[in-house]
Amino acid sequence: MPFFKGQKGLAGRVLGDWQLSGTLIMQSGQPVNITNSAAYPKGDYNAHGTTGDRPNNHAESVKRSGFSRADYAI
């Protein structure tokens, strides 16, 4: 929008040299909600005792037991 392009002063600095762009994502179908109802450690990832957690595919190298207080120190 070149309305204020080349203007000096406050109006030129605030309103000049703007550009418009856009993004569009079109999809069809219903969204999918994947949950896991298995017991900890294969499910219930936050170990809060209820099911319905959303998995994020843990790597095999991620530590899953044997934690100490030092692991949580900031």
PDB file with one MODEL, atoms N, CA, C and O in Angstrom:
MODEL        1
ATOM      1  N   MET A   1       0.847  -1.160   0.000  1.00  0.00           N
ATOM      2  CA  MET A   1       0.000   0.000   0.000  1.00  0.00           C
ATOM      3  C   MET A   1       0.899   1.230   0.000  1.00  0.00           C
ATOM      4  O   MET A   1       1.405   1.619   1.053  1.00  0.00           O
ATOM      5  N   PRO A   2       1.102   1.834  -1.125  1.00  0.00           N
ATOM      6  CA  PRO A   2       2.073   2.925  -1.228  1.00  0.00           C
ATOM      7  C   PRO A   2       1.510   4.299  -0.893  1.00  0.00           C
ATOM      8  O   PRO A   2       2.029   5.299  -1.390  1.00  0.00           O
ATOM      9  N   PHE A   3       0.477   4.388  -0.076  1.00  0.00           N
ATOM     10  CA  PHE A   3      -0.158   5.670   0.205  1.00  0.00           C
ATOM     11  C   PHE A   3       0.799   6.674   0.840  1.00  0.00           C
ATOM     12  O   PHE A   3       0.783   7.851   0.479  1.00  0.00           O
ATOM     13  N   PHE A   4       1.620   6.233   1.768  1.00  0.00           N
ATOM     14  CA  PHE A   4       2.516   7.137   2.484  1.00  0.00           C
ATOM     15  C   PHE A   4       3.980   6.901   2.123  1.00  0.00           C
ATOM     16  O   PHE A   4       4.872   7.352   2.841  1.00  0.00           O
ATOM     17  N   LYS A   5       4.235   6.203   1.023  1.00  0.00           N
ATOM     18  CA  LYS A   5       5.598   5.911   0.618  1.00  0.00           C
ATOM     19  C   LYS A   5       6.314   7.212   0.245  1.00  0.00           C
ATOM     20  O   LYS A   5       5.779   8.015  -0.519  1.00  0.00           O
ATOM     21  N   GLY A   6       7.493   7.420   0.767  1.00  0.00           N
ATOM     22  CA  GLY A   6       8.277   8.598   0.479  1.00  0.00           C
ATOM     23  C   GLY A   6       7.915   9.804   1.328  1.00  0.00           C
ATOM     24  O   GLY A   6       8.536  10.858   1.191  1.00  0.00           O
ATOM     25  N   GLN A   7       6.924   9.675   2.203  1.00  0.00           N
ATOM     26  CA  GLN A   7       6.535  10.784   3.077  1.00  0.00           C
ATOM     27  C   GLN A   7       7.578  10.965   4.174  1.00  0.00           C
ATOM     28  O   GLN A   7       8.119   9.989   4.693  1.00  0.00           O
ATOM     29  N   LYS A   8       7.848  12.180   4.513  1.00  0.00           N
ATOM     30  CA  LYS A   8       8.755  12.486   5.618  1.00  0.00           C
ATOM     31  C   LYS A   8       7.927  12.718   6.872  1.00  0.00           C
ATOM     32  O   LYS A   8       6.722  12.956   6.794  1.00  0.00           O
ATOM     33  N   GLY A   9       8.562  12.648   8.003  1.00  0.00           N
ATOM     34  CA  GLY A   9       7.874  12.931   9.253  1.00  0.00           C
ATOM     35  C   GLY A   9       7.256  11.693   9.870  1.00  0.00           C
ATOM     36  O   GLY A   9       7.507  10.567   9.439  1.00  0.00           O
ATOM     37  N   LEU A  10       6.448  11.925  10.883  1.00  0.00           N
ATOM     38  CA  LEU A  10       5.853  10.847  11.671  1.00  0.00           C
ATOM     39  C   LEU A  10       4.906   9.982  10.837  1.00  0.00           C
ATOM     40  O   LEU A  10       4.941   8.756  10.942  1.00  0.00           O
ATOM     41  N   ALA A  11       4.071  10.597  10.021  1.00  0.00           N
ATOM     42  CA  ALA A  11       3.123   9.825   9.202  1.00  0.00           C
ATOM     43  C   ALA A  11       3.850   8.882   8.261  1.00  0.00           C
ATOM     44  O   ALA A  11       3.422   7.741   8.085  1.00  0.00           O
ATOM     45  N   GLY A  12       4.931   9.329   7.659  1.00  0.00           N
ATOM     46  CA  GLY A  12       5.698   8.478   6.762  1.00  0.00           C
ATOM     47  C   GLY A  12       6.378   7.334   7.478  1.00  0.00           C
ATOM     48  O   GLY A  12       6.468   6.228   6.946  1.00  0.00           O
ATOM     49  N   ARG A  13       6.857   7.594   8.681  1.00  0.00           N
ATOM     50  CA  ARG A  13       7.536   6.534   9.447  1.00  0.00           C
ATOM     51  C   ARG A  13       6.557   5.494   9.975  1.00  0.00           C
ATOM     52  O   ARG A  13       6.867   4.303   9.980  1.00  0.00           O
ATOM     53  N   VAL A  14       5.399   5.919  10.410  1.00  0.00           N
ATOM     54  CA  VAL A  14       4.428   4.995  11.005  1.00  0.00           C
ATOM     55  C   VAL A  14       3.599   4.285   9.935  1.00  0.00           C
ATOM     56  O   VAL A  14       3.358   3.082  10.037  1.00  0.00           O
ATOM     57  N   LEU A  15       3.166   5.014   8.921  1.00  0.00           N
ATOM     58  CA  LEU A  15       2.226   4.456   7.954  1.00  0.00           C
ATOM     59  C   LEU A  15       2.853   4.078   6.621  1.00  0.00           C
ATOM     60  O   LEU A  15       2.171   3.484   5.786  1.00  0.00           O
ATOM     61  N   GLY A  16       4.118   4.397   6.385  1.00  0.00           N
ATOM     62  CA  GLY A  16       4.742   4.129   5.100  1.00  0.00           C
ATOM     63  C   GLY A  16       5.412   2.768   5.023  1.00  0.00           C
ATOM     64  O   GLY A  16       5.750   2.175   6.048  1.00  0.00           O
ATOM     65  N   ASP A  17       5.602   2.278   3.819  1.00  0.00           N
ATOM     66  CA  ASP A  17       6.346   1.043   3.519  1.00  0.00           C
ATOM     67  C   ASP A  17       5.722  -0.224   4.099  1.00  0.00           C
ATOM     68  O   ASP A  17       6.454  -1.144   4.464  1.00  0.00           O
ATOM     69  N   TRP A  18       4.412  -0.301   4.196  1.00  0.00           N
ATOM     70  CA  TRP A  18       3.734  -1.518   4.620  1.00  0.00           C
ATOM     71  C   TRP A  18       3.509  -2.405   3.411  1.00  0.00           C
ATOM     72  O   TRP A  18       3.424  -1.922   2.282  1.00  0.00           O
ATOM     73  N   GLN A  19       3.413  -3.731   3.655  1.00  0.00           N
ATOM     74  CA  GLN A  19       3.101  -4.689   2.603  1.00  0.00           C
ATOM     75  C   GLN A  19       2.023  -5.624   3.112  1.00  0.00           C
ATOM     76  O   GLN A  19       1.906  -5.857   4.315  1.00  0.00           O
ATOM     77  N   LEU A  20       1.242  -6.154   2.198  1.00  0.00           N
ATOM     78  CA  LEU A  20       0.226  -7.142   2.536  1.00  0.00           C
ATOM     79  C   LEU A  20       0.657  -8.501   2.002  1.00  0.00           C
ATOM     80  O   LEU A  20       1.212  -8.607   0.908  1.00  0.00           O
ATOM     81  N   SER A  21       0.394  -9.529   2.785  1.00  0.00           N
ATOM     82  CA  SER A  21       0.623 -10.889   2.324  1.00  0.00           C
ATOM     83  C   SER A  21      -0.438 -11.774   2.964  1.00  0.00           C
ATOM     84  O   SER A  21      -1.119 -11.349   3.897  1.00  0.00           O
ATOM     85  N   GLY A  22      -0.581 -12.969   2.482  1.00  0.00           N
ATOM     86  CA  GLY A  22      -1.606 -13.848   3.019  1.00  0.00           C
ATOM     87  C   GLY A  22      -1.184 -15.300   3.001  1.00  0.00           C
ATOM     88  O   GLY A  22      -0.277 -15.703   2.272  1.00  0.00           O
ATOM     89  N   THR A  23      -1.868 -16.073   3.826  1.00  0.00           N
ATOM     90  CA  THR A  23      -1.661 -17.513   3.896  1.00  0.00           C
ATOM     91  C   THR A  23      -3.024 -18.173   3.926  1.00  0.00           C
ATOM     92  O   THR A  23      -3.924 -17.710   4.628  1.00  0.00           O
ATOM     93  N   LEU A  24      -3.185 -19.231   3.185  1.00  0.00           N
ATOM     94  CA  LEU A  24      -4.455 -19.934   3.131  1.00  0.00           C
ATOM     95  C   LEU A  24      -4.186 -21.426   3.213  1.00  0.00           C
ATOM     96  O   LEU A  24      -3.361 -21.960   2.471  1.00  0.00           O
ATOM     97  N   ILE A  25      -4.885 -22.094   4.117  1.00  0.00           N
ATOM     98  CA  ILE A  25      -4.809 -23.550   4.230  1.00  0.00           C
ATOM     99  C   ILE A  25      -6.226 -24.086   4.068  1.00  0.00           C
ATOM    100  O   ILE A  25      -7.124 -23.720   4.826  1.00  0.00           O
ATOM    101  N   MET A  26      -6.421 -24.943   3.089  1.00  0.00           N
ATOM    102  CA  MET A  26      -7.737 -25.527   2.855  1.00  0.00           C
ATOM    103  C   MET A  26      -7.627 -27.041   3.026  1.00  0.00           C
ATOM    104  O   MET A  26      -6.780 -27.691   2.415  1.00  0.00           O
ATOM    105  N   GLN A  27      -8.498 -27.584   3.866  1.00  0.00           N
ATOM    106  CA  GLN A  27      -8.517 -29.021   4.099  1.00  0.00           C
ATOM    107  C   GLN A  27      -9.957 -29.482   4.151  1.00  0.00           C
ATOM    108  O   GLN A  27     -10.860 -28.708   4.470  1.00  0.00           O
ATOM    109  N   SER A  28     -10.162 -30.739   3.839  1.00  0.00           N
ATOM    110  CA  SER A  28     -11.494 -31.305   3.933  1.00  0.00           C
ATOM    111  C   SER A  28     -11.486 -32.446   4.940  1.00  0.00           C
ATOM    112  O   SER A  28     -10.429 -32.995   5.251  1.00  0.00           O
ATOM    113  N   GLY A  29     -12.632 -32.796   5.439  1.00  0.00           N
ATOM    114  CA  GLY A  29     -12.750 -33.899   6.384  1.00  0.00           C
ATOM    115  C   GLY A  29     -12.787 -33.429   7.816  1.00  0.00           C
ATOM    116  O   GLY A  29     -12.592 -32.250   8.112  1.00  0.00           O
ATOM    117  N   GLN A  30     -13.039 -34.366   8.693  1.00  0.00           N
ATOM    118  CA  GLN A  30     -13.129 -34.083  10.122  1.00  0.00           C
ATOM    119  C   GLN A  30     -11.749 -34.171  10.769  1.00  0.00           C
ATOM    120  O   GLN A  30     -10.923 -34.964  10.318  1.00  0.00           O
ATOM    121  N   PRO A  31     -11.472 -33.384  11.809  1.00  0.00           N
ATOM    122  CA  PRO A  31     -10.186 -33.492  12.499  1.00  0.00           C
ATOM    123  C   PRO A  31     -10.071 -34.824  13.245  1.00  0.00           C
ATOM    124  O   PRO A  31     -11.076 -35.401  13.662  1.00  0.00           O
ATOM    125  N   VAL A  32      -8.852 -35.296  13.405  1.00  0.00           N
ATOM    126  CA  VAL A  32      -8.595 -36.559  14.081  1.00  0.00           C
ATOM    127  C   VAL A  32      -7.980 -36.263  15.441  1.00  0.00           C
ATOM    128  O   VAL A  32      -7.036 -35.479  15.537  1.00  0.00           O
ATOM    129  N   ASN A  33      -8.500 -36.877  16.482  1.00  0.00           N
ATOM    130  CA  ASN A  33      -7.989 -36.705  17.834  1.00  0.00           C
ATOM    131  C   ASN A  33      -7.433 -38.047  18.302  1.00  0.00           C
ATOM    132  O   ASN A  33      -8.200 -38.967  18.586  1.00  0.00           O
ATOM    133  N   ILE A  34      -6.120 -38.165  18.385  1.00  0.00           N
ATOM    134  CA  ILE A  34      -5.471 -39.418  18.774  1.00  0.00           C
ATOM    135  C   ILE A  34      -5.146 -39.361  20.256  1.00  0.00           C
ATOM    136  O   ILE A  34      -4.474 -38.438  20.716  1.00  0.00           O
ATOM    137  N   THR A  35      -5.619 -40.343  20.996  1.00  0.00           N
ATOM    138  CA  THR A  35      -5.327 -40.428  22.430  1.00  0.00           C
ATOM    139  C   THR A  35      -4.837 -41.832  22.767  1.00  0.00           C
ATOM    140  O   THR A  35      -4.987 -42.759  21.972  1.00  0.00           O
ATOM    141  N   ASN A  36      -4.256 -41.977  23.945  1.00  0.00           N
ATOM    142  CA  ASN A  36      -3.718 -43.248  24.400  1.00  0.00           C
ATOM    143  C   ASN A  36      -4.294 -43.528  25.773  1.00  0.00           C
ATOM    144  O   ASN A  36      -4.183 -42.694  26.671  1.00  0.00           O
ATOM    145  N   SER A  37      -4.909 -44.689  25.952  1.00  0.00           N
ATOM    146  CA  SER A  37      -5.507 -45.029  27.237  1.00  0.00           C
ATOM    147  C   SER A  37      -4.706 -46.080  27.996  1.00  0.00           C
ATOM    148  O   SER A  37      -5.198 -46.617  28.989  1.00  0.00           O
ATOM    149  N   ALA A  38      -3.484 -46.391  27.558  1.00  0.00           N
ATOM    150  CA  ALA A  38      -2.652 -47.377  28.249  1.00  0.00           C
ATOM    151  C   ALA A  38      -2.134 -46.791  29.564  1.00  0.00           C
ATOM    152  O   ALA A  38      -2.099 -45.574  29.741  1.00  0.00           O
ATOM    153  N   ALA A  39      -1.733 -47.670  30.479  1.00  0.00           N
ATOM    154  CA  ALA A  39      -1.188 -47.246  31.771  1.00  0.00           C
ATOM    155  C   ALA A  39       0.249 -46.762  31.612  1.00  0.00           C
ATOM    156  O   ALA A  39       0.921 -47.082  30.632  1.00  0.00           O
ATOM    157  N   TYR A  40       0.712 -45.978  32.599  1.00  0.00           N
ATOM    158  CA  TYR A  40       2.089 -45.475  32.612  1.00  0.00           C
ATOM    159  C   TYR A  40       3.044 -46.661  32.661  1.00  0.00           C
ATOM    160  O   TYR A  40       2.724 -47.603  33.385  1.00  0.00           O
ATOM    161  N   PRO A  41       4.156 -46.717  31.985  1.00  0.00           N
ATOM    162  CA  PRO A  41       4.840 -45.722  31.190  1.00  0.00           C
ATOM    163  C   PRO A  41       4.510 -45.788  29.696  1.00  0.00           C
ATOM    164  O   PRO A  41       4.998 -44.957  28.931  1.00  0.00           O
ATOM    165  N   LYS A  42       3.696 -46.751  29.264  1.00  0.00           N
ATOM    166  CA  LYS A  42       3.374 -46.841  27.830  1.00  0.00           C
ATOM    167  C   LYS A  42       2.236 -45.912  27.439  1.00  0.00           C
ATOM    168  O   LYS A  42       1.938 -45.761  26.254  1.00  0.00           O
ATOM    169  N   GLY A  43       1.621 -45.312  28.386  1.00  0.00           N
ATOM    170  CA  GLY A  43       0.556 -44.345  28.180  1.00  0.00           C
ATOM    171  C   GLY A  43       0.523 -43.467  29.413  1.00  0.00           C
ATOM    172  O   GLY A  43       1.462 -43.505  30.208  1.00  0.00           O
ATOM    173  N   ASP A  44      -0.514 -42.684  29.600  1.00  0.00           N
ATOM    174  CA  ASP A  44      -0.617 -41.765  30.738  1.00  0.00           C
ATOM    175  C   ASP A  44       0.714 -41.056  30.955  1.00  0.00           C
ATOM    176  O   ASP A  44       1.321 -41.165  32.020  1.00  0.00           O
ATOM    177  N   TYR A  45       1.156 -40.335  29.944  1.00  0.00           N
ATOM    178  CA  TYR A  45       2.510 -39.796  29.884  1.00  0.00           C
ATOM    179  C   TYR A  45       2.842 -38.829  31.019  1.00  0.00           C
ATOM    180  O   TYR A  45       4.007 -38.718  31.402  1.00  0.00           O
ATOM    181  N   ASN A  46       1.860 -38.134  31.558  1.00  0.00           N
ATOM    182  CA  ASN A  46       2.154 -37.241  32.665  1.00  0.00           C
ATOM    183  C   ASN A  46       1.866 -37.899  34.013  1.00  0.00           C
ATOM    184  O   ASN A  46       1.984 -37.245  35.049  1.00  0.00           O
ATOM    185  N   ALA A  47       1.491 -39.178  34.022  1.00  0.00           N
ATOM    186  CA  ALA A  47       1.296 -39.998  35.228  1.00  0.00           C
ATOM    187  C   ALA A  47       0.360 -39.341  36.226  1.00  0.00           C
ATOM    188  O   ALA A  47       0.629 -39.356  37.427  1.00  0.00           O
ATOM    189  N   HIS A  48      -0.736 -38.764  35.749  1.00  0.00           N
ATOM    190  CA  HIS A  48      -1.685 -38.129  36.651  1.00  0.00           C
ATOM    191  C   HIS A  48      -2.885 -39.027  36.951  1.00  0.00           C
ATOM    192  O   HIS A  48      -3.799 -38.610  37.661  1.00  0.00           O
ATOM    193  N   GLY A  49      -2.897 -40.240  36.428  1.00  0.00           N
ATOM    194  CA  GLY A  49      -3.894 -41.227  36.798  1.00  0.00           C
ATOM    195  C   GLY A  49      -5.138 -41.260  35.930  1.00  0.00           C
ATOM    196  O   GLY A  49      -6.016 -42.087  36.179  1.00  0.00           O
ATOM    197  N   THR A  50      -5.259 -40.415  34.939  1.00  0.00           N
ATOM    198  CA  THR A  50      -6.403 -40.482  34.048  1.00  0.00           C
ATOM    199  C   THR A  50      -5.926 -40.762  32.624  1.00  0.00           C
ATOM    200  O   THR A  50      -4.776 -40.495  32.277  1.00  0.00           O
ATOM    201  N   THR A  51      -6.814 -41.296  31.821  1.00  0.00           N
ATOM    202  CA  THR A  51      -6.450 -41.661  30.458  1.00  0.00           C
ATOM    203  C   THR A  51      -6.788 -40.540  29.496  1.00  0.00           C
ATOM    204  O   THR A  51      -7.318 -39.505  29.900  1.00  0.00           O
ATOM    205  N   GLY A  52      -6.488 -40.740  28.245  1.00  0.00           N
ATOM    206  CA  GLY A  52      -6.817 -39.780  27.215  1.00  0.00           C
ATOM    207  C   GLY A  52      -5.670 -38.854  26.860  1.00  0.00           C
ATOM    208  O   GLY A  52      -5.896 -37.814  26.243  1.00  0.00           O
ATOM    209  N   ASP A  53      -4.442 -39.204  27.233  1.00  0.00           N
ATOM    210  CA  ASP A  53      -3.292 -38.372  26.895  1.00  0.00           C
ATOM    211  C   ASP A  53      -2.983 -38.478  25.412  1.00  0.00           C
ATOM    212  O   ASP A  53      -3.222 -39.514  24.792  1.00  0.00           O
ATOM    213  N   ARG A  54      -2.453 -37.410  24.851  1.00  0.00           N
ATOM    214  CA  ARG A  54      -2.065 -37.399  23.439  1.00  0.00           C
ATOM    215  C   ARG A  54      -0.595 -37.774  23.317  1.00  0.00           C
ATOM    216  O   ARG A  54       0.262 -37.063  23.842  1.00  0.00           O
ATOM    217  N   PRO A  55      -0.281 -38.882  22.632  1.00  0.00           N
ATOM    218  CA  PRO A  55       1.113 -39.315  22.515  1.00  0.00           C
ATOM    219  C   PRO A  55       1.908 -38.424  21.569  1.00  0.00           C
ATOM    220  O   PRO A  55       1.356 -37.832  20.641  1.00  0.00           O
ATOM    221  N   ASN A  56       3.211 -38.338  21.818  1.00  0.00           N
ATOM    222  CA  ASN A  56       4.076 -37.595  20.892  1.00  0.00           C
ATOM    223  C   ASN A  56       5.284 -38.426  20.494  1.00  0.00           C
ATOM    224  O   ASN A  56       6.339 -37.873  20.181  1.00  0.00           O
ATOM    225  N   ASN A  57       5.143 -39.755  20.502  1.00  0.00           N
ATOM    226  CA  ASN A  57       6.126 -40.686  19.971  1.00  0.00           C
ATOM    227  C   ASN A  57       7.512 -40.489  20.573  1.00  0.00           C
ATOM    228  O   ASN A  57       8.414 -39.968  19.917  1.00  0.00           O
ATOM    229  N   HIS A  58       7.674 -40.904  21.815  1.00  0.00           N
ATOM    230  CA  HIS A  58       8.950 -40.780  22.502  1.00  0.00           C
ATOM    231  C   HIS A  58      10.035 -41.613  21.831  1.00  0.00           C
ATOM    232  O   HIS A  58       9.775 -42.717  21.353  1.00  0.00           O
ATOM    233  N   ALA A  59      11.220 -41.091  21.799  1.00  0.00           N
ATOM    234  CA  ALA A  59      12.358 -41.835  21.260  1.00  0.00           C
ATOM    235  C   ALA A  59      12.783 -42.897  22.273  1.00  0.00           C
ATOM    236  O   ALA A  59      12.549 -42.740  23.472  1.00  0.00           O
ATOM    237  N   GLU A  60      13.390 -43.951  21.805  1.00  0.00           N
ATOM    238  CA  GLU A  60      13.844 -45.017  22.702  1.00  0.00           C
ATOM    239  C   GLU A  60      14.933 -44.539  23.656  1.00  0.00           C
ATOM    240  O   GLU A  60      15.089 -45.101  24.739  1.00  0.00           O
ATOM    241  N   SER A  61      15.689 -43.508  23.272  1.00  0.00           N
ATOM    242  CA  SER A  61      16.784 -43.036  24.117  1.00  0.00           C
ATOM    243  C   SER A  61      16.321 -42.114  25.236  1.00  0.00           C
ATOM    244  O   SER A  61      17.141 -41.702  26.056  1.00  0.00           O
ATOM    245  N   VAL A  62      15.037 -41.777  25.299  1.00  0.00           N
ATOM    246  CA  VAL A  62      14.536 -40.887  26.341  1.00  0.00           C
ATOM    247  C   VAL A  62      14.473 -41.639  27.653  1.00  0.00           C
ATOM    248  O   VAL A  62      13.933 -42.743  27.722  1.00  0.00           O
ATOM    249  N   LYS A  63      15.025 -41.041  28.689  1.00  0.00           N
ATOM    250  CA  LYS A  63      15.028 -41.647  30.017  1.00  0.00           C
ATOM    251  C   LYS A  63      13.601 -41.732  30.543  1.00  0.00           C
ATOM    252  O   LYS A  63      12.874 -40.739  30.507  1.00  0.00           O
ATOM    253  N   ARG A  64      13.180 -42.921  31.041  1.00  0.00           N
ATOM    254  CA  ARG A  64      11.809 -43.117  31.504  1.00  0.00           C
ATOM    255  C   ARG A  64      11.717 -43.516  32.961  1.00  0.00           C
ATOM    256  O   ARG A  64      10.615 -43.577  33.506  1.00  0.00           O
ATOM    257  N   SER A  65      12.835 -43.787  33.607  1.00  0.00           N
ATOM    258  CA  SER A  65      12.812 -44.147  35.022  1.00  0.00           C
ATOM    259  C   SER A  65      14.158 -43.807  35.637  1.00  0.00           C
ATOM    260  O   SER A  65      15.094 -43.445  34.925  1.00  0.00           O
ATOM    261  N   GLY A  66      14.262 -43.920  36.974  1.00  0.00           N
ATOM    262  CA  GLY A  66      15.505 -43.652  37.668  1.00  0.00           C
ATOM    263  C   GLY A  66      15.824 -42.171  37.791  1.00  0.00           C
ATOM    264  O   GLY A  66      16.994 -41.789  37.822  1.00  0.00           O
ATOM    265  N   PHE A  67      14.794 -41.334  37.861  1.00  0.00           N
ATOM    266  CA  PHE A  67      15.004 -39.898  37.979  1.00  0.00           C
ATOM    267  C   PHE A  67      15.421 -39.527  39.397  1.00  0.00           C
ATOM    268  O   PHE A  67      15.045 -40.203  40.355  1.00  0.00           O
ATOM    269  N   SER A  68      16.191 -38.465  39.530  1.00  0.00           N
ATOM    270  CA  SER A  68      16.583 -37.943  40.840  1.00  0.00           C
ATOM    271  C   SER A  68      16.124 -36.499  40.952  1.00  0.00           C
ATOM    272  O   SER A  68      15.666 -35.914  39.970  1.00  0.00           O
ATOM    273  N   ARG A  69      16.244 -35.915  42.150  1.00  0.00           N
ATOM    274  CA  ARG A  69      15.858 -34.513  42.340  1.00  0.00           C
ATOM    275  C   ARG A  69      16.710 -33.589  41.470  1.00  0.00           C
ATOM    276  O   ARG A  69      16.221 -32.557  41.009  1.00  0.00           O
ATOM    277  N   ALA A  70      17.950 -33.936  41.243  1.00  0.00           N
ATOM    278  CA  ALA A  70      18.829 -33.108  40.423  1.00  0.00           C
ATOM    279  C   ALA A  70      18.334 -33.007  38.974  1.00  0.00           C
ATOM    280  O   ALA A  70      18.629 -32.030  38.286  1.00  0.00           O
ATOM    281  N   ASP A  71      17.587 -34.008  38.514  1.00  0.00           N
ATOM    282  CA  ASP A  71      17.050 -33.962  37.152  1.00  0.00           C
ATOM    283  C   ASP A  71      16.029 -32.840  36.984  1.00  0.00           C
ATOM    284  O   ASP A  71      15.790 -32.382  35.867  1.00  0.00           O
ATOM    285  N   TYR A  72      15.427 -32.396  38.087  1.00  0.00           N
ATOM    286  CA  TYR A  72      14.392 -31.367  38.034  1.00  0.00           C
ATOM    287  C   TYR A  72      14.872 -30.015  38.550  1.00  0.00           C
ATOM    288  O   TYR A  72      14.100 -29.056  38.565  1.00  0.00           O
ATOM    289  N   ALA A  73      16.124 -29.919  38.972  1.00  0.00           N
ATOM    290  CA  ALA A  73      16.663 -28.652  39.485  1.00  0.00           C
ATOM    291  C   ALA A  73      16.764 -27.637  38.373  1.00  0.00           C
ATOM    292  O   ALA A  73      17.118 -27.962  37.239  1.00  0.00           O
ATOM    293  N   ILE A  74      16.448 -26.408  38.714  1.00  0.00           N
ATOM    294  CA  ILE A  74      16.525 -25.336  37.705  1.00  0.00           C
ATOM    295  C   ILE A  74      17.864 -24.651  37.785  1.00  0.00           C
ATOM    296  O   ILE A  74      18.129 -23.722  37.023  1.00  0.00           O
TER     297      ILE A  74
ENDMDL
END
